[in-house]
Amino acid sequence: MSEIPRSVLDLEVIESLRMLGGEDDPELFEDLVEIFLEQTPALIARLQEAFASNDAHALERAAHSLKSSCANLGALRLSAHFKEMEFAGRNKDLERVRPLLAESAREYTEVESALKRLL
């Protein structure tokens, strides 16, 4: 795990998730990662569609879901981007979202790669 930069994933969160299943469910971590990798691209697409159509409420909801799921898997920097987007959507300040979309796309690629290496 030392090859994963702490800026991409919080390794303490990862270790906690690995231990969560214990001996009863040692594959729990892998299951959680696979669900995240399967569902996140669709949520990001929903966020981008909401931005493109100026739907602040839909953007806020998608960003909220992404914020939470990223935080749960230790992708704290990515979660912070989505938290900012959630706030911007709530305040109908969609121009604030534009640069965050590009940053979050780059960050998601790093998170995805790091999580796949952990599987």
C-alpha positions in Angstrom: 0.0 0.0 0.0 2.9 2.3 0.4 2.9 3.0 -3.4 -0.4 4.8 -3.1 0.1 8.5 -2.4 -1.7 9.7 0.8 -3.0 12.7 -1.2 -5.0 10.2 -3.4 -6.3 7.8 -0.7 -6.2 8.0 3.1 -4.5 4.7 3.9 -5.9 4.6 7.4 -9.5 4.6 6.0 -8.4 1.8 3.6 -7.0 -0.2 6.4 -10.1 0.3 8.5 -12.2 -0.9 5.6 -10.0 -4.0 5.1 -10.5 -4.9 8.7 -14.2 -4.2 8.7 -15.2 -7.6 7.3 -12.9 -9.4 9.6 -12.6 -13.1 9.3 -16.4 -13.4 8.5 -16.2 -11.4 5.3 -12.7 -10.9 4.1 -13.9 -9.8 0.7 -15.9 -6.9 2.0 -13.2 -4.3 1.1 -13.0 -5.7 -2.5 -16.8 -5.6 -2.8 -17.0 -2.0 -1.6 -14.3 -0.9 -4.1 -16.0 -2.7 -6.9 -19.3 -1.1 -6.1 -17.6 2.3 -6.0 -15.8 1.8 -9.3 -19.0 0.5 -10.9 -21.4 3.3 -9.7 -19.1 6.4 -9.6 -18.8 7.0 -13.4 -22.6 7.1 -13.7 -22.9 9.6 -10.8 -20.1 11.7 -12.4 -22.0 11.7 -15.7 -25.2 12.7 -13.9 -23.3 15.6 -12.3 -21.9 16.7 -15.6 -25.3 16.5 -17.2 -26.8 18.6 -14.4 -24.1 21.2 -14.9 -24.6 21.2 -18.7 -28.4 21.8 -18.2 -28.0 24.3 -15.4 -29.9 22.1 -13.0 -28.5 23.2 -9.7 -30.7 20.9 -7.6 -29.6 17.8 -9.6 -26.0 18.9 -9.4 -26.3 19.3 -5.7 -27.8 15.8 -5.2 -25.2 14.1 -7.4 -22.3 16.0 -5.8 -23.7 15.0 -2.3 -23.7 11.3 -3.3 -20.2 11.5 -4.7 -18.9 13.4 -1.7 -20.1 10.7 0.6 -19.0 7.7 -1.3 -15.5 9.1 -1.9 -15.1 9.9 1.7 -16.2 6.4 2.7 -13.4 5.0 0.6 -10.7 7.4 1.8 -10.7 9.6 -1.4 -10.8 12.7 0.8 -9.4 15.2 -1.7 -11.9 14.1 -4.3 -14.6 14.2 -1.7 -13.7 17.8 -0.9 -14.1 18.7 -4.6 -17.6 17.2 -4.6 -18.4 19.0 -1.3 -17.6 22.3 -3.0 -19.8 21.4 -5.9 -22.6 20.4 -3.6 -22.3 23.8 -1.9 -22.2 25.6 -5.2 -25.3 23.7 -6.4 -27.2 24.6 -3.2 -26.3 28.2 -3.8 -27.0 28.1 -7.5 -23.5 29.2 -8.3 -22.8 26.9 -11.2 -19.9 28.9 -12.6 -18.0 27.9 -9.5 -18.4 24.2 -10.6 -16.7 24.6 -14.0 -13.1 24.3 -12.8 -14.0 21.7 -10.2 -15.3 19.4 -12.9 -11.9 19.2 -14.6 -10.1 18.8 -11.3 -12.4 16.1 -10.1 -12.1 14.2 -13.4 -8.3 14.1 -13.0 -8.5 13.2 -9.4 -11.1 10.4 -10.1 -8.6 8.9 -12.6 -6.0 8.8 -9.8 -8.4 7.4 -7.2 -9.7 4.7 -9.7 -6.1 3.6 -10.5 -5.1 3.5 -6.8 -8.2 1.5 -5.8 -7.6 -1.0 -8.7 -4.0 -1.5 -7.5 -5.3 -2.4 -4.1 -7.7 -5.1 -5.4 
